[in-house]
Amino acid sequence: MSTSMSLEKMAGWAFIIFVIVAIVAGLAVGYMTWPDSGTDMATVTSTNTWITLIMLILGVIVGLVSITAKEVTSFLMASIALIVTRVGVDVWKPLNIDWLANGILYYFAEGMLNYIVAFVAPAAVIIAIKQVYTLAKTK
């Protein structure tokens, strides 16, 4: 009993740590993407590719071990909201104006949302597939 509880607690902490990693990476790459940072696009592209890959791998790990059966619906709803926000209208565009911190807030927000979605999307796919399998086998 205590082993499963400690594993559940560790999985919860891992999820929080992964989200913090996504936020920090989003801020870093957001700054690199900002035109005034002076970072060349090859560096930005390479860094973005590697961080996205890491976020995808972390998302797969979360999808396989972290979300419990009672959390499935809430997690999938939150995932849908994040993914739709990322894919939909550019909600951060109003932050990309010169008089508001020279537009850097836009790049920070974009970077954070990109990496959070890159982390959450694969977890959502795995959890959705597991849920469909569970529903199919009980009928």
JOCOR-V885314 format. One record per residue. N is the residue number from 1. RES is the residue in one letter. SS is DSSP state (@ for helix, = for strand, . for the rest). BURIAL is b if it has 9 or more other ideal C-beta (glycine too) atoms within 8 Angstrom, else e. D_FIRST is the distance of its C-alpha to the first C-alpha in Angstrom with 2 decimals. Layout:
BEGIN
n->N res->RES ss->SS burial->BURIAL d_first->D_FIRST
n->N res->RES ss->SS burial->BURIAL d_first->D_FIRST
END
This chain:
BEGIN
n->1 res->M ss->. burial->e d_first->0.00
n->2 res->S ss->@ burial->e d_first->3.78
n->3 res->T ss->@ burial->e d_first->5.44
n->4 res->S ss->@ burial->e d_first->5.47
n->5 res->M ss->@ burial->e d_first->6.30
n->6 res->S ss->@ burial->e d_first->8.70
n->7 res->L ss->@ burial->e d_first->10.07
n->8 res->E ss->@ burial->b d_first->10.77
n->9 res->K ss->@ burial->e d_first->12.39
n->10 res->M ss->@ burial->e d_first->14.31
n->11 res->A ss->@ burial->b d_first->15.51
n->12 res->G ss->@ burial->b d_first->16.76
n->13 res->W ss->@ burial->e d_first->18.59
n->14 res->A ss->@ burial->b d_first->19.97
n->15 res->F ss->@ burial->b d_first->21.39
n->16 res->I ss->@ burial->e d_first->23.06
n->17 res->I ss->@ burial->e d_first->24.46
n->18 res->F ss->@ burial->b d_first->25.82
n->19 res->V ss->@ burial->b d_first->27.54
n->20 res->I ss->@ burial->e d_first->29.07
n->21 res->V ss->@ burial->b d_first->30.31
n->22 res->A ss->@ burial->b d_first->31.89
n->23 res->I ss->@ burial->b d_first->33.60
n->24 res->V ss->@ burial->e d_first->34.95
n->25 res->A ss->@ burial->b d_first->36.15
n->26 res->G ss->@ burial->b d_first->37.75
n->27 res->L ss->@ burial->b d_first->39.60
n->28 res->A ss->@ burial->b d_first->40.80
n->29 res->V ss->@ burial->b d_first->42.01
n->30 res->G ss->@ burial->b d_first->43.31
n->31 res->Y ss->@ burial->b d_first->45.49
n->32 res->M ss->@ burial->b d_first->46.61
n->33 res->T ss->@ burial->b d_first->47.56
n->34 res->W ss->. burial->b d_first->49.57
n->35 res->P ss->@ burial->e d_first->53.24
n->36 res->D ss->@ burial->e d_first->54.17
n->37 res->S ss->@ burial->e d_first->51.64
n->38 res->G ss->. burial->e d_first->53.98
n->39 res->T ss->. burial->e d_first->51.28
n->40 res->D ss->. burial->e d_first->52.70
n->41 res->M ss->@ burial->e d_first->51.21
n->42 res->A ss->@ burial->e d_first->50.46
n->43 res->T ss->@ burial->b d_first->48.07
n->44 res->V ss->@ burial->b d_first->46.48
n->45 res->T ss->@ burial->e d_first->46.11
n->46 res->S ss->@ burial->e d_first->44.62
n->47 res->T ss->@ burial->b d_first->42.15
n->48 res->N ss->@ burial->b d_first->41.18
n->49 res->T ss->@ burial->e d_first->40.67
n->50 res->W ss->@ burial->e d_first->38.33
n->51 res->I ss->@ burial->b d_first->36.26
n->52 res->T ss->@ burial->b d_first->36.01
n->53 res->L ss->@ burial->e d_first->34.85
n->54 res->I ss->@ burial->b d_first->32.14
n->55 res->M ss->@ burial->b d_first->31.02
n->56 res->L ss->@ burial->b d_first->30.99
n->57 res->I ss->@ burial->e d_first->28.82
n->58 res->L ss->@ burial->b d_first->26.33
n->59 res->G ss->@ burial->b d_first->26.40
n->60 res->V ss->@ burial->b d_first->25.66
n->61 res->I ss->@ burial->b d_first->22.60
n->62 res->V ss->@ burial->b d_first->21.34
n->63 res->G ss->@ burial->b d_first->22.31
n->64 res->L ss->@ burial->e d_first->20.39
n->65 res->V ss->@ burial->e d_first->17.01
n->66 res->S ss->. burial->b d_first->16.91
n->67 res->I ss->. burial->b d_first->17.76
n->68 res->T ss->. burial->e d_first->15.43
n->69 res->A ss->@ burial->e d_first->17.14
n->70 res->K ss->@ burial->e d_first->17.78
n->71 res->E ss->@ burial->e d_first->19.40
n->72 res->V ss->@ burial->b d_first->21.73
n->73 res->T ss->@ burial->e d_first->24.73
n->74 res->S ss->@ burial->e d_first->24.81
n->75 res->F ss->@ burial->b d_first->24.45
n->76 res->L ss->@ burial->b d_first->27.17
n->77 res->M ss->@ burial->e d_first->29.46
n->78 res->A ss->@ burial->b d_first->29.22
n->79 res->S ss->@ burial->b d_first->29.82
n->80 res->I ss->@ burial->b d_first->32.86
n->81 res->A ss->@ burial->e d_first->34.24
n->82 res->L ss->@ burial->b d_first->34.01
n->83 res->I ss->@ burial->b d_first->35.52
n->84 res->V ss->@ burial->e d_first->38.29
n->85 res->T ss->@ burial->b d_first->39.11
n->86 res->R ss->@ burial->b d_first->39.45
n->87 res->V ss->@ burial->e d_first->41.49
n->88 res->G ss->. burial->e d_first->43.54
n->89 res->V ss->. burial->e d_first->46.20
n->90 res->D ss->. burial->e d_first->46.24
n->91 res->V ss->. burial->e d_first->44.85
n->92 res->W ss->. burial->b d_first->45.34
n->93 res->K ss->@ burial->e d_first->49.06
n->94 res->P ss->@ burial->e d_first->50.31
n->95 res->L ss->@ burial->b d_first->48.81
n->96 res->N ss->. burial->b d_first->51.08
n->97 res->I ss->. burial->e d_first->54.18
n->98 res->D ss->. burial->e d_first->56.15
n->99 res->W ss->. burial->e d_first->56.48
n->100 res->L ss->. burial->e d_first->52.70
n->101 res->A ss->@ burial->e d_first->51.62
n->102 res->N ss->@ burial->e d_first->53.74
n->103 res->G ss->@ burial->b d_first->51.33
n->104 res->I ss->@ burial->b d_first->48.47
n->105 res->L ss->@ burial->b d_first->46.02
n->106 res->Y ss->@ burial->b d_first->46.34
n->107 res->Y ss->@ burial->b d_first->45.38
n->108 res->F ss->@ burial->b d_first->42.37
n->109 res->A ss->@ burial->b d_first->41.10
n->110 res->E ss->@ burial->b d_first->41.83
n->111 res->G ss->@ burial->b d_first->40.05
n->112 res->M ss->@ burial->b d_first->36.86
n->113 res->L ss->@ burial->b d_first->36.75
n->114 res->N ss->@ burial->b d_first->37.56
n->115 res->Y ss->@ burial->b d_first->34.67
n->116 res->I ss->@ burial->b d_first->32.11
n->117 res->V ss->@ burial->b d_first->33.25
n->118 res->A ss->@ burial->b d_first->33.28
n->119 res->F ss->@ burial->b d_first->29.59
n->120 res->V ss->@ burial->b d_first->28.57
n->121 res->A ss->@ burial->b d_first->30.81
n->122 res->P ss->@ burial->b d_first->29.27
n->123 res->A ss->@ burial->b d_first->25.75
n->124 res->A ss->@ burial->b d_first->27.28
n->125 res->V ss->@ burial->b d_first->29.01
n->126 res->I ss->@ burial->b d_first->25.96
n->127 res->I ss->@ burial->b d_first->23.90
n->128 res->A ss->@ burial->b d_first->26.98
n->129 res->I ss->@ burial->e d_first->27.43
n->130 res->K ss->@ burial->b d_first->23.85
n->131 res->Q ss->@ burial->b d_first->24.42
n->132 res->V ss->@ burial->e d_first->27.80
n->133 res->Y ss->@ burial->e d_first->26.42
n->134 res->T ss->@ burial->b d_first->23.80
n->135 res->L ss->@ burial->e d_first->26.66
n->136 res->A ss->@ burial->e d_first->29.02
n->137 res->K ss->@ burial->e d_first->26.94
n->138 res->T ss->@ burial->e d_first->26.21
n->139 res->K ss->. burial->e d_first->29.95
END
